[in-house]
Amino acid sequence: MRPIVSAFIFIIAAAGAARAQDAVPPATNFPKGTFDLTLEADYAHSFQLSRARVEAVSIGAGYYLFDNFAVNVEAAGYAIDQSGPDSLVSDLDLRIRHHLINAGRLSLFADVSGGVSYATARTPATGTYFNLTLQPGVGATWRLHDKLFLIGGVRYWHISNARIEGPERNPSINAINGYIGLMATF
């Protein structure tokens, strides 16, 4: 009888320990091997004399190569209100994101992206149709549900043609870009 009682006590203790382990939050919400999908809405306003306004929507997919470190591919559509004809721009970016701090539901990250774009009108108005983009920034995620996060932040947004048509036709738009969206992980 004693071995049966001992075995029963052992099973109850092991089950309790397993439940206690399940209650411990993970060290990160973004472990190696995680995929993510993002949908963001952006607004940017240049701080140059041209005073361009940029509204955008983007969709992206990423993969975490290491804990907290992702590589993403993103496609965006921009509507640019600028001096001269307004422009619609399609953009394809490669973004890296590193979550620097994970504190329960909150994470703080830094990211940077670069990409190529093509516009319906010269962008900026004295520039070219084809341009390159650069966007370094910081942001945060807040876990809303198991695998669903609110994401937002601020980035410096630069677009120019990198002197493809010479230095005399290389104007740029430089702006502060705020964004908010949703990110799902799986």
Secondary structure as UniProt FT lines:
FT   HELIX           2..23
FT   TURN            32..33
FT   STRAND          35..46
FT   TURN            49..50
FT   STRAND          53..66
FT   TURN            67..68
FT   STRAND          69..81
FT   STRAND          87..103
FT   TURN            104..105
FT   STRAND          106..123
FT   TURN            124..127
FT   STRAND          128..145
FT   TURN            146..147
FT   STRAND          148..160
FT   TURN            162..165
FT   HELIX           167..169
FT   STRAND          173..185
//
